[in-house]
Amino acid sequence: MSSLITILITIIQAYSFLMFVWVLLSWLPDMQRTKFYRFLEKLFVPFLEPFRRIIPPINGIDIAPLIGFFILQMLTSLLGQLA
């Protein structure tokens, strides 16, 4: 059971890292046209969409990724306590 939790934590951390990369790339207009960016967008938009419905962008600033990072960190912490 502990190894399964460790694998889940690793997957969540990798997902968080890729989301961070996606957010950074979103600040570079030229990168938004790449296949890699569009691939990442397909991974993260469905995850962030519920947060965007609750809290829409404020003055053009989307805080949904911050909420997403917070949720993923809480999930990682919870799984770490189970291990």
ABEGO torsion letter per residue (X at the ends): XAAAAAAAAAAAAAAAAAAAAAAAAAABAAAAABAAAAAAAAAAAAAAAAAAAABBBBGGBBAAAAAAAAAAAAAAAAAAAAX
